[in-house]
Amino acid sequence: MKKFGNLLWGLVFIIIGIIWGINSLGIASINIFFTGWWTLFIIIPCFIGLFREREKIGNLIGLLIGIVLLLCSRGMLSFDLIIKLLLPSIFVIVGINIIFKDIIVGKISKEIKKINTDGTEEYCATFSEQKVILRDNEFKNAKLDAVFGGVKFDFTACKINEDGIIKASAVFGGVNILVPANVNIKVKSTSIFGGVSNKYERAYDKEKPTIYIDALCLFGGVDIK
């Protein structure tokens, strides 16, 4: 799915380049900046996110918002009607998410709930950057929050004897997680106009402990290496 997402992004840039070239040569006049063109900055990332992310809810919501805004810009829907229905729609979406959360997320949520979260270390960067390097420590759990900032969390030198969890929130910011080689990684993510990039590609080994990464991305990203 990740490769397919890269393919889609590549096609988007190729199409834009071709249209730009055709316009520059005077072969045709294709108006890229049509009415509501700005909604593509919402629609395209969310559409690609449906193929790249394990969790689809955030990207699906974003895609629907983008399409609705496009239809409003084109005069096919009324902005006044959308504004009136916005708050009720949010409550409905939140309610559905609460009811069907376990079904949507799957068994990984149940596995996370079994983990003892005692001893969780918390690191936060708000309008700033924080670099955390753990050396020769026994890692258990961590909570990483980046709000208009960035957190780099390196625990490659840690001793890991049991399953653990990292809760990472990237709100208009980024979280970079460097993982040791002797663990399994499982990711649960909720992404709205953002996403998780998992570059930690190793075969699952049931003999190794598992680190669960529970990520929330809101106009931000979590990078796992």
URRA-V158676 format. One record per backbone hydrogen bond with DSSP energy under -0.5 kcal/mol. NH is the residue of the N-H (numbers start at 1). CO is the residue of the C=O. E is the energy in kcal/mol with one decimal. If there is no record, write none. Layout:
((NH & CO & E) (NH & CO & E))
This chain:
((5 & 1 & -2.3) (6 & 2 & -2.1) (7 & 3 & -2.1) (8 & 4 & -2.2) (9 & 5 & -2.2) (10 & 6 & -2.5) (11 & 7 & -2.4) (12 & 8 & -2.2) (13 & 9 & -2.0) (14 & 10 & -2.2) (15 & 11 & -2.7) (16 & 12 & -2.2) (17 & 13 & -2.4) (18 & 14 & -2.6) (19 & 15 & -2.6) (20 & 16 & -2.5) (21 & 17 & -2.5) (22 & 18 & -2.6) (23 & 19 & -2.4) (24 & 20 & -2.3) (25 & 21 & -2.1) (26 & 22 & -0.6) (26 & 23 & -0.8) (27 & 22 & -1.5) (28 & 22 & -1.0) (30 & 28 & -0.5) (31 & 29 & -0.6) (32 & 30 & -1.0) (34 & 32 & -1.6) (37 & 34 & -2.2) (39 & 36 & -1.7) (40 & 37 & -1.9) (41 & 38 & -1.4) (42 & 39 & -1.5) (43 & 39 & -2.7) (44 & 40 & -2.1) (46 & 42 & -1.6) (47 & 43 & -2.5) (48 & 44 & -2.5) (49 & 45 & -2.2) (50 & 46 & -1.1) (50 & 47 & -0.6) (51 & 48 & -1.4) (52 & 48 & -1.4) (53 & 49 & -2.6) (56 & 54 & -0.5) (60 & 56 & -2.6) (61 & 57 & -2.6) (62 & 58 & -2.5) (63 & 59 & -2.5) (64 & 60 & -2.3) (65 & 61 & -2.4) (66 & 62 & -2.5) (67 & 63 & -2.4) (68 & 64 & -2.4) (69 & 65 & -2.5) (70 & 66 & -2.1) (71 & 67 & -2.5) (72 & 68 & -2.3) (73 & 69 & -2.5) (74 & 70 & -1.8) (75 & 72 & -1.4) (76 & 71 & -2.6) (77 & 71 & -1.2) (82 & 78 & -2.0) (83 & 79 & -2.7) (84 & 80 & -1.9) (85 & 81 & -1.7) (86 & 82 & -1.0) (87 & 83 & -0.6) (89 & 85 & -2.3) (90 & 86 & -2.1) (91 & 87 & -2.0) (92 & 88 & -2.2) (93 & 89 & -2.6) (94 & 90 & -2.6) (95 & 91 & -2.4) (96 & 92 & -2.6) (97 & 93 & -2.3) (98 & 94 & -2.1) (99 & 95 & -2.3) (100 & 96 & -2.6) (101 & 98 & -0.6) (104 & 100 & -3.0) (105 & 101 & -2.7) (106 & 102 & -1.7) (109 & 106 & -1.2) (110 & 106 & -0.6) (111 & 107 & -1.9) (112 & 108 & -2.0) (113 & 109 & -2.0) (114 & 110 & -0.8) (114 & 111 & -0.5) (115 & 112 & -1.4) (117 & 115 & -0.6) (120 & 117 & -1.0) (121 & 141 & -1.8) (123 & 143 & -2.9) (125 & 145 & -2.7) (127 & 125 & -0.5) (127 & 147 & -2.3) (130 & 150 & -2.3) (132 & 130 & -0.6) (132 & 152 & -3.5) (133 & 131 & -0.5) (134 & 154 & -2.7) (136 & 157 & -0.7) (139 & 137 & -0.9) (139 & 159 & -1.9) (141 & 119 & -0.5) (142 & 165 & -2.0) (143 & 121 & -2.9) (144 & 167 & -3.4) (145 & 123 & -2.4) (146 & 169 & -3.0) (147 & 125 & -2.7) (147 & 145 & -0.5) (148 & 146 & -0.6) (148 & 171 & -2.4) (150 & 128 & -2.0) (151 & 174 & -2.1) (152 & 130 & -2.8) (153 & 151 & -0.6) (153 & 176 & -3.3) (154 & 132 & -3.2) (154 & 152 & -0.6) (155 & 153 & -0.6) (155 & 178 & -2.0) (157 & 134 & -0.7) (158 & 155 & -1.4) (159 & 137 & -3.3) (160 & 158 & -0.5) (161 & 159 & -0.5) (164 & 210 & -2.0) (165 & 140 & -0.6) (166 & 212 & -3.1) (167 & 142 & -2.5) (168 & 166 & -0.7) (168 & 214 & -2.2) (169 & 144 & -2.9) (170 & 216 & -3.1) (171 & 146 & -2.9) (171 & 169 & -0.6) (172 & 170 & -0.6) (172 & 218 & -2.4) (174 & 149 & -2.1) (175 & 221 & -2.2) (176 & 151 & -3.2) (177 & 175 & -0.5) (177 & 223 & -3.3) (178 & 153 & -2.9) (178 & 176 & -0.5) (179 & 177 & -0.6) (183 & 180 & -0.6) (184 & 209 & -2.6) (186 & 211 & -1.9) (188 & 213 & -2.8) (190 & 215 & -2.3) (192 & 217 & -3.1) (195 & 220 & -1.5) (197 & 222 & -2.9) (198 & 196 & -0.6) (199 & 197 & -0.8) (199 & 224 & -3.1) (201 & 199 & -1.5) (202 & 200 & -1.0) (208 & 205 & -2.0) (211 & 184 & -3.1) (212 & 164 & -2.9) (212 & 210 & -0.6) (213 & 186 & -2.9) (214 & 166 & -2.3) (214 & 212 & -0.7) (215 & 188 & -3.2) (215 & 213 & -0.8) (216 & 168 & -2.6) (217 & 190 & -2.8) (218 & 170 & -2.8) (218 & 216 & -0.5) (219 & 192 & -2.1) (219 & 217 & -0.5) (221 & 173 & -1.8) (222 & 195 & -1.8) (223 & 175 & -3.2) (224 & 197 & -3.2) (224 & 222 & -0.5) (225 & 177 & -2.8))
